[in-house]
Structures are given as C-alpha cells and as structure tokens.
Amino acid sequence: MYSIYDTDGKTIELGLNYSAFVVVTFTPAYKKYLDNFTDFISAPSDTFTLTRRIGSPFTGSKID
C-alpha cells in the first residue's frame, strides 16, 4: 500500500479533520496569453474527516 501525506509531511490519518485547497500552475504560454503571470490557489474547503482510505489522484495528463 501507499501513504498520502499532508502539507506538513505527515501521513493522512482517518478520523482527523482536514481542509483542501486547489492549486493551479499555469504554463508560461497560457500566462502570456492571459497577460497574467501568477498562479492560482483556491479558498480552503470546509473541514472534513476521512472515514475510509482514499486512492491516490490520477497524475497523468490524458483527459478523455
């Protein structure tokens, strides 16, 4: 099995409270197209508690 880590490098554990953020890193070409050279981070999600193990997110680049 594998471990999923939080932003402090600690293993995510069942029963603890967490919040999630979405971080977007735009390509340099897209930043130039937008004429905006910053990346994006969302507001935090509501607090949630994991009650079962979750899978690792898909890390490939193919979108169907």
C-alpha positions as CSV (number, residue, x, y, z in Angstrom):
1,M,0.0,0.0,0.0
2,Y,1.0,3.6,-0.2
3,S,0.7,6.6,2.1
4,I,-0.8,10.0,1.3
5,Y,0.8,13.0,3.1
6,D,-0.5,16.3,4.3
7,T,1.3,19.6,3.7
8,D,3.4,19.1,6.8
9,G,4.7,15.8,5.5
10,K,2.7,13.8,8.0
11,T,0.7,10.7,6.9
12,I,-3.0,11.5,6.5
13,E,-5.0,9.6,9.1
14,L,-8.6,8.5,9.4
15,G,-10.6,10.4,11.9
16,L,-8.6,13.7,11.8
17,N,-10.0,17.0,10.5
18,Y,-8.6,18.3,7.2
19,S,-9.2,21.1,4.7
20,A,-8.3,21.0,1.0
21,F,-7.1,23.7,-1.4
22,V,-6.9,23.6,-5.2
23,V,-3.5,24.8,-6.6
24,V,-3.3,25.6,-10.3
25,T,0.0,26.2,-12.0
26,F,-0.4,27.7,-15.5
27,T,2.0,27.1,-18.3
28,P,4.2,30.1,-19.3
29,A,2.4,30.2,-22.7
30,Y,-1.0,30.4,-21.0
31,K,0.2,33.1,-18.6
32,K,1.4,35.1,-21.5
33,Y,-1.9,34.6,-23.3
34,L,-3.8,35.8,-20.2
35,D,-1.2,38.6,-19.6
36,N,-1.2,37.5,-16.0
37,F,1.9,35.8,-14.6
38,T,0.6,34.5,-11.3
39,D,-0.7,31.0,-10.5
40,F,-3.9,30.3,-8.5
41,I,-4.8,28.9,-5.1
42,S,-8.4,28.5,-4.1
43,A,-10.0,29.3,-0.8
44,P,-10.0,26.4,1.7
45,S,-12.7,23.8,1.6
46,D,-15.0,23.2,4.6
47,T,-13.4,21.0,7.2
48,F,-13.9,17.3,6.5
49,T,-12.9,14.0,8.2
50,L,-11.8,10.9,6.3
51,T,-13.6,7.8,7.3
52,R,-12.0,5.3,4.9
53,R,-8.8,5.1,2.8
54,I,-8.8,7.1,-0.4
55,G,-7.0,6.4,-3.6
56,S,-4.1,8.4,-5.0
57,P,-5.2,11.0,-7.6
58,F,-4.5,10.3,-11.2
59,T,-1.3,12.0,-12.2
60,G,-1.3,11.5,-16.0
61,S,-2.1,14.3,-18.5
62,K,-4.6,12.5,-20.7
63,I,-8.2,13.8,-20.4
64,D,-11.0,12.0,-22.4
